[in-house]
Structures are given as C-alpha cells and as structure tokens.
Amino acid sequence: MKIFATVLTICIICVSSATMRADGLSGLGTSVSGSITFSGLGSTNYFDKNNIVHDFVPNSGYSNSAGGTTFNISPTASFGFESSADLDTALFTGSTLTVSDTCIPYLKTGGCINAPYQMTFTDSAFTGFSLVSNTLGLTYSFSGDTVTLNFPSGVGGTAVLDYTSSVPEPASLTLMATGILGAAGAIRRRFRN
C-alpha cells in the first residue's frame, strides 16, 4: 500500500508541474475579441484585415493578419496594426497583457506623434485588470467582461497589465485534488483502526 501511495504522489506532482507550465503558456485558454478605434474616425476596427483601410493591418505574424478580430490566447497570438509610421501590438501571455506602440521614424517626416486611440478586448472569463508598468501614459477601464485601453496622443512606449480570470487554474485544481485524496486516505485509515 505504501508503494502505491508513493507512486501516486509522484504521478500527481509530475502532472501538477506539467499543468503549471501549460497554464503559464496558455493564459485563459479562451477566445479574446479585440478592436481598435482612432479619435474622430468612428468605430472602424483597425485590428481587422478586412477593414477598408488595409494600410493599418500588418501583413503577417499577427492573429488578425488573415482577417477577423478573435483569437485564442497564446504566447505568439497577438493583435497588431501598423500605419506608415507606427507599429502597435497587444499580446496576451499567461496572465499578462502587454501593449506597445513603436515608432518607425524613417517612414514619417517630422517624427511619430499618434492621434489618441483605444484598444478594446472582451472575454467572458475576464474578472479584473491591474496596471504593472506604463511608459505609454495610457489609462484603462474594466466593465463587465471588457477592458478598454485609452492611449493619449504622443510618442510610443509599452504598458503591461496583469489580468485575472474566472477559469480555475489547472495547477490549483491539481492541488485541490491532492488535498481531497489526502483527506480520503486519512478517513479510510481512521475507519480501519
């Protein structure tokens, strides 16, 4: 019986560590919808390649390159758009949202000064956001299942936000299962004695 308990414990630890690694890579593991609007230009979604103004969508390497505004969170699936002078991205990794605005000065006479714009992301599992760092000078709001990032006009930078979800982490589920197994074993031992 002791050998069985030892083998079971080792298996649970291995599964738990593998689950934690997977959770760190997959984030929520759900689909996130994104959009971007520029001040004074209505509700046009510049994250979508099917937008009329195709100059604002990167050609490749982004989740919206082929059109559409929804993607599954992963370390490589980021939204992106570009103009003649700026490259802007939003990347969900683990429990972090990183947004950046990069100026491409040789493409724009007089430097890169952006018009104010917003990025919006929606997922039914979102439960909260908190700002970690902010060289962009952005502000944000969170309501229901949607976070809205407000970028002021100005030169680029990066902002990082931590987010939480209502989806239980697999590692937490494994820990809970281990506790239940331990409690069941203790109860069984008590009844045997």
SVG drawing of the C-alpha trace seen along z (x, -y; Angstrom):
<svg xmlns="http://www.w3.org/2000/svg" viewBox="-21 -67 36 69">
<polyline fill="none" stroke="black" stroke-width="0.4" points="0.0,0.0 2.9,-2.4 4.4,-1.8 1.1,-2.6 0.8,-5.8 4.3,-6.8 3.8,-6.2 0.5,-8.0 2.1,-11.0 5.0,-11.2 2.5,-11.0 0.4,-13.8 3.5,-16.0 4.6,-15.4 1.1,-16.2 0.9,-19.3 4.2,-20.7 3.3,-19.9 -0.1,-21.6 1.5,-24.7 3.8,-25.0 0.9,-24.7 -1.1,-27.3 1.7,-29.7 1.7,-29.4 -2.0,-29.3 -3.4,-32.1 -7.1,-31.8 -7.2,-29.3 -10.3,-31.0 -11.1,-33.3 -10.5,-37.1 -12.1,-39.6 -10.2,-42.8 -10.8,-46.1 -9.2,-49.5 -10.6,-52.9 -9.0,-56.2 -10.3,-59.5 -12.6,-61.1 -12.6,-58.1 -15.7,-56.4 -15.8,-52.7 -13.7,-51.3 -11.9,-48.2 -8.2,-48.6 -7.3,-45.3 -9.2,-43.6 -7.5,-43.0 -11.0,-43.2 -11.1,-46.8 -11.4,-49.3 -8.1,-50.9 -5.8,-48.0 -2.7,-50.0 -3.4,-49.7 -3.1,-45.9 0.2,-44.0 0.8,-41.7 1.8,-38.7 2.7,-37.4 -0.4,-38.6 -3.6,-36.8 -5.6,-39.3 -3.4,-39.1 -5.9,-36.9 -8.9,-39.0 -11.2,-38.7 -10.9,-40.0 -10.9,-36.9 -8.0,-34.8 -7.1,-32.2 -4.7,-33.4 -1.1,-32.0 2.4,-33.4 2.5,-34.1 -1.0,-35.2 -1.0,-38.9 -3.1,-41.6 -1.3,-44.1 -1.8,-47.0 0.6,-49.4 0.4,-52.7 3.0,-54.4 5.0,-55.3 3.8,-53.2 3.6,-49.5 1.2,-48.8 0.7,-45.4 -1.3,-43.7 0.0,-40.4 -1.6,-38.1 0.8,-35.8 0.0,-33.8 -1.8,-36.4 -0.2,-39.4 -1.4,-41.8 1.5,-43.8 0.6,-46.6 3.2,-48.6 3.5,-51.4 6.7,-51.5 7.6,-54.5 9.2,-53.8 10.7,-57.3 12.3,-56.8 8.8,-56.3 7.3,-59.5 8.5,-63.0 8.7,-65.0 8.7,-62.0 5.9,-59.9 3.1,-61.6 0.0,-59.4 -3.6,-60.6 -5.4,-59.4 -6.8,-55.9 -8.4,-53.0 -7.9,-49.2 -10.8,-47.1 -10.6,-43.4 -13.5,-41.2 -13.6,-37.7 -16.3,-36.3 -13.7,-34.9 -12.0,-38.3 -12.6,-39.3 -10.0,-42.1 -7.1,-44.1 -4.3,-46.0 -1.5,-48.2 2.0,-46.9 4.1,-49.4 3.2,-52.2 5.6,-54.2 2.7,-54.9 0.8,-57.1 -2.4,-55.1 -5.5,-54.9 -7.8,-51.9 -11.3,-50.9 -12.8,-47.5 -16.5,-46.8 -18.3,-43.5 -16.0,-41.4 -14.4,-44.2 -11.2,-46.1 -10.7,-49.5 -7.2,-50.9 -7.1,-54.7 -3.9,-55.8 -3.1,-59.6 -1.5,-61.3 2.2,-61.2 5.3,-59.1 5.2,-55.3 6.1,-53.1 4.9,-50.0 2.3,-49.2 1.9,-45.9 -1.3,-44.9 -2.0,-41.8 -5.4,-40.2 -7.4,-37.6 -10.0,-35.1 -12.8,-33.2 -11.5,-30.0 -9.7,-27.9 -6.0,-27.4 -5.2,-23.7 -2.5,-23.8 -5.0,-24.9 -7.3,-22.1 -4.5,-19.6 -3.7,-20.9 -7.3,-20.6 -7.5,-17.0 -4.4,-16.2 -5.9,-17.6 -9.1,-15.6 -7.1,-12.4 -5.2,-13.0 -8.3,-13.6 -9.9,-10.5 -6.8,-8.5 -6.9,-9.9 -10.6,-9.0 -10.0,-5.5 -7.1,-4.9 -9.3,-6.1 -12.1,-3.7 -9.6,-0.8 -8.2,-1.4"/>
</svg>
